Amino acid sequence: MSSFAWGLIGPGRIAHRFAEVVQQRPGMHLHAVQGRDAGRAQAFAAQWARAGRPVPQVAADVAALLADPAVDGVYIATPHAQHAQAIEACLQAGKAVLCEKPLVATLPQAQRVVALARERGVFLMEALWTRFLPAVAAARAWLDAGEIGAVQHVQSSFCFAAPYEPDSRIWNPALAGGALLDLGVYNLAMSRWALEPAPGRCPPLARLHVDGALAPTGVDRRVAGSLVFDGGAVAQFVCAVDGQGENALSIQGERGCIRLAEPFWGATQATLQRHGQPPVLLQRPHEINGFEGEIDEAVRCVRAGLPESPTMPLDETLALAGWMQEIRRRLGVRYPFD
């Protein structure tokens, strides 16, 4: 592949960040855009046309995009409830997939798309960009070097106040709305990351306690959870769409603490505080907008013939989907397609 040609399904707000990276990164380009609103897709493609790169095309529908032999991989940025259908269509067509978090809305959907990807040997990755940030890599190096000793406690918050609009993506159960899937996936993913000696090897969960508050539409507007793992480590989190939070993540160990400052999911700095020593602060700004790490990883894996990312493996996605399914069950949050 002289230049990795990306197709894009769902030209919404988050997709602009993807396009910004792809249209600057060497060795890749935005080849085709598909959306339910043809005018919006056309405007998106025109906005991201760049000199020296092929002009992005607009596909009439998903089938047309997937039938294009030039497409090397597809980025999916539709609302959560629509992810599974788009992923399955891409995998059936043999197209590599990078899909926005959460990969899908339910555990059965996750099991189905992961089984299909593995059966067909096609690359699939959940786009959890936080795992690929330079500041997170710096924190990982501290953890691996034993700078704070064994991890005992992880604490995080991801809370903001969203206007209550019952039909919007955040509040509508038909679109898999709620704080947990939209925000809490970051809390849970980074709690696992902090406790893992290697991706996908989080200690078994011993106990889970969760509380929350529901919106009039029935989705979760606030979730607070405490997870206790074999060995005694504890992860506590809160996510919400009804108010602000500290929005940082701290990892407490036997000999100190590592902190990712607000916003932890897009961290640009990490602080190491060892007992009795001055803090060490590392600044690691985004090269473009923070999405470059996950996009580079997807292209690297596809070019290397890898069916999944060793940094964000599919078993990790399945574990996250299982946790979120159980939390929703305990809160009484149901989607029409459950």
C-alpha positions in Angstrom: 0.0 0.0 0.0 1.7 3.2 -1.1 -1.0 5.3 0.6 -3.6 3.7 2.9 -7.0 4.6 1.6 -9.6 5.2 4.3 -13.3 5.0 4.0 -15.4 6.8 6.5 -18.9 5.9 7.6 -20.7 8.6 9.7 -19.3 12.1 8.9 -20.3 13.6 12.3 -18.5 15.8 14.8 -16.0 13.2 16.0 -15.2 12.2 12.4 -13.6 15.6 11.8 -10.8 14.7 14.2 -10.2 11.5 12.3 -10.1 13.3 9.0 -7.7 16.0 10.4 -5.2 13.3 11.2 -5.6 11.2 8.0 -5.3 14.2 5.7 -2.0 15.2 7.3 -0.4 11.9 8.0 2.1 10.5 5.4 1.2 7.2 4.0 -2.6 7.5 4.2 -5.5 9.6 2.9 -9.3 9.9 3.1 -10.6 8.2 0.1 -14.4 8.0 0.5 -17.1 9.3 2.8 -20.6 7.8 3.4 -23.4 9.2 5.5 -27.2 9.0 5.7 -27.4 12.7 4.6 -25.8 12.9 1.2 -25.5 16.7 1.5 -23.7 16.5 4.8 -21.4 13.8 3.4 -20.6 15.9 0.4 -19.8 19.0 2.6 -17.6 16.8 4.8 -15.6 15.5 1.8 -15.2 19.0 0.4 -14.0 20.4 3.7 -11.3 17.8 4.0 -10.0 17.9 0.4 -6.3 18.7 0.5 -3.8 19.7 -2.2 -1.5 16.8 -3.2 -4.0 14.2 -2.0 -6.8 12.4 -3.9 -10.1 14.2 -3.6 -12.3 12.4 -1.1 -15.3 10.7 -2.9 -18.8 10.4 -1.6 -20.3 6.9 -1.6 -24.1 6.6 -2.2 -24.4 4.0 0.5 -22.4 1.6 2.6 -22.5 -1.1 0.0 -21.0 1.2 -2.6 -18.2 2.3 -0.2 -17.4 -1.4 0.6 -17.5 -2.4 -3.1 -14.7 0.1 -3.9 -11.5 -2.0 -4.2 -9.4 1.0 -3.4 -10.6 1.2 0.2 -8.1 -0.4 2.5 -9.9 0.2 5.8 -13.0 1.8 7.2 -13.5 4.2 10.2 -16.9 4.0 11.7 -18.2 7.1 13.6 -22.0 6.5 13.6 -24.1 6.6 16.8 -23.4 3.6 19.1 -26.5 1.7 18.2 -25.5 1.6 14.5 -22.0 0.3 15.0 -22.7 -3.4 14.9 -24.4 -3.4 11.6 -21.7 -1.3 9.9 -18.9 -3.4 11.4 -20.5 -6.6 10.2 -20.9 -5.2 6.7 -17.3 -4.2 6.6 -16.0 -7.5 7.9 -18.1 -9.4 5.4 -16.6 -7.3 2.6 -13.1 -8.0 3.9 -12.4 -4.4 4.9 -10.3 -3.6 8.0 -12.3 -1.7 10.7 -11.4 1.0 13.2 -14.7 1.8 15.0 -15.3 4.5 17.6 -15.8 3.5 21.2 -17.8 1.7 22.4 -17.2 -0.8 19.7 -20.8 -1.9 20.0 -23.7 -1.3 22.4 -24.2 -4.7 24.0 -22.2 -7.8 24.9 -23.9 -10.1 22.5 -23.1 -7.7 19.7 -19.5 -7.6 20.8 -19.3 -11.4 20.8 -20.8 -11.6 17.4 -18.6 -9.0 15.6 -15.4 -10.3 17.3 -16.3 -13.9 16.3 -16.9 -12.7 12.7 -13.6 -10.8 12.6 -11.7 -13.8 13.9 -13.5 -16.2 11.6 -12.7 -14.1 8.5 -9.3 -13.0 9.6 -10.1 -9.3 9.1 -8.6 -6.5 11.3 -11.0 -5.0 13.9 -10.1 -2.5 16.6 -12.1 -0.4 19.0 -10.9 3.2 18.7 -9.9 3.9 22.3 -7.5 6.7 21.5 -6.4 7.2 25.1 -4.4 4.0 25.1 -2.2 5.4 22.4 -1.4 8.8 23.8 2.3 9.7 24.5 1.4 10.9 28.1 -0.3 7.5 28.7 2.8 5.7 27.3 5.0 7.7 29.8 2.7 6.6 32.7 2.9 3.0 31.4 6.7 3.2 31.5 6.5 4.3 35.2 4.2 1.5 36.1 6.3 -1.1 34.3 9.4 0.2 36.0 7.7 -0.3 39.4 8.0 3.4 40.3 4.9 3.3 42.5 5.0 -0.4 43.4 2.0 -2.6 43.1 -1.1 -0.7 42.1 -3.7 -0.6 45.0 -6.3 2.0 43.9 -7.4 3.6 40.7 -9.8 6.6 40.8 -11.3 8.5 37.8 -14.1 10.8 36.8 -15.6 11.8 33.5 -18.5 14.2 34.0 -19.9 17.1 32.0 -23.3 18.8 31.7 -25.1 18.0 28.5 -28.4 19.8 27.5 -31.3 17.5 28.0 -32.6 16.7 24.5 -34.6 13.5 24.6 -34.0 12.6 20.9 -30.3 13.3 20.9 -27.5 10.7 20.8 -26.7 11.1 24.6 -30.3 10.8 25.9 -32.0 8.5 23.5 -32.1 4.8 24.4 -32.7 3.9 20.7 -29.3 5.4 20.0 -27.7 3.5 22.9 -27.5 6.8 24.9 -26.3 7.3 28.5 -23.2 8.3 30.4 -21.8 4.8 30.7 -21.4 4.0 27.0 -20.4 7.5 26.0 -18.0 8.4 28.9 -17.7 5.5 31.3 -16.0 3.3 28.7 -13.0 5.5 29.2 -13.1 5.2 33.0 -13.4 1.4 32.8 -10.8 1.0 30.0 -8.2 3.1 31.8 -8.9 1.3 35.1 -8.1 -2.0 33.4 -5.1 -0.5 31.7 -3.7 0.7 35.1 -4.1 -2.8 36.6 -2.8 -4.8 33.6 0.7 -6.2 33.4 -0.1 -6.6 29.7 -3.1 -5.7 27.5 -6.0 -8.0 28.1 -4.6 -9.4 31.4 -6.5 -7.5 34.0 -6.9 -9.4 37.3 -10.3 -11.1 37.6 -13.1 -9.0 39.0 -14.1 -10.2 42.5 -16.9 -7.7 43.4 -18.8 -4.9 41.6 -20.9 -2.3 43.3 -22.7 0.3 41.2 -25.2 3.2 41.8 -26.6 5.7 39.5 -29.4 8.0 38.4 -31.6 7.6 35.3 -32.9 10.3 32.9 -36.6 10.5 32.1 -35.8 8.6 28.8 -34.5 5.7 30.9 -30.8 6.0 30.1 -28.2 6.5 32.8 -27.3 10.2 33.4 -24.9 9.4 36.3 -23.0 6.2 37.2 -20.7 5.6 40.2 -19.0 2.3 40.5 -16.5 0.4 42.7 -14.7 -2.6 41.3 -12.7 -4.9 43.6 -10.2 -7.3 42.0 -8.6 -10.5 43.0 -5.5 -9.5 45.0 -7.4 -6.5 46.6 -6.9 -3.6 44.1 -9.9 -1.3 43.8 -11.0 0.9 41.0 -13.6 3.6 41.6 -15.2 5.8 39.0 -17.9 8.2 38.3 -19.3 9.3 34.9 -22.1 11.7 34.2 -23.8 13.9 31.7 -25.7 16.0 34.3 -22.8 17.9 35.9 -19.1 18.7 35.9 -16.3 16.6 37.5 -12.6 16.7 38.2 -12.1 14.6 35.1 -8.7 13.3 36.1 -7.3 9.8 36.8 -5.0 8.8 39.6 -3.2 5.5 40.2 -2.2 4.9 43.8 0.6 2.4 44.5 2.5 1.1 47.5 5.2 3.8 47.0 3.5 6.7 45.2 1.0 7.9 42.8 0.7 8.6 39.0 -1.8 11.2 37.9 -3.2 12.0 34.4 -4.6 15.5 34.6 -7.9 16.7 33.1 -9.0 15.5 30.7 -7.5 12.1 31.4 -9.0 10.6 28.3 -7.0 13.0 26.2 -4.1 13.5 28.6 -1.1 15.7 27.6 0.7 15.5 30.9 1.5 12.8 33.5 2.8 13.3 37.0 4.7 10.9 39.1 4.7 11.5 42.9 6.8 9.1 44.9 6.7 9.2 48.7 9.2 11.6 50.1 10.4 12.8 46.7 9.5 15.9 44.6 7.0 15.3 41.8 8.1 14.5 38.2 5.9 16.2 35.6 6.1 15.2 31.9 4.4 17.2 29.2 3.5 15.1 26.1 1.4 17.3 23.7 -0.6 15.8 20.9 1.2 15.8 17.6 -2.1 16.7 15.8 -5.2 16.1 17.9 -4.5 12.9 19.8 -6.2 10.5 17.3 -2.9 9.9 15.5 -1.8 7.1 17.7 -4.8 4.8 17.2 -4.9 5.6 13.5 -1.2 4.8 13.1 -1.7 1.6 15.0 -4.6 0.5 12.8 -2.6 1.1 9.6 0.5 -0.6 11.1 -1.4 -3.7 12.0 -3.2 -4.0 8.6 0.1 -3.5 6.7 1.7 -6.2 9.0 -1.2 -8.6 8.4 -2.3 -8.6 12.0 -6.0 -9.4 12.7 -6.0 -7.3 15.9 -3.9 -4.8 17.8 -1.7 -6.0 20.6 -2.2 -2.7 22.4 -6.0 -2.8 22.1 -6.8 -6.5 21.6 -10.3 -7.8 21.0 -10.4 -9.7 24.3 -10.0 -6.2 26.0 -13.1 -5.0 24.1 -15.0 -8.1 25.1 -14.1 -7.6 28.7 -15.2 -3.9 28.6 -18.5 -4.9 26.9 -19.2 -7.5 29.6 -18.6 -5.0 32.4 -20.8 -2.4 30.8 -23.6 -4.9 30.1 -23.6 -5.9 33.8 -23.6 -2.3 35.0 -26.5 -1.5 32.8 -28.3 -4.5 34.0 -27.9 -3.5 37.7 -29.0 0.0 36.9 -32.0 -1.2 35.0 -31.0 0.5 31.8 -32.4 -1.3 28.7 -32.1 -0.5 25.0 -34.9 -1.4 22.5 -32.5 -3.8 20.8 -31.3 -5.6 24.0 
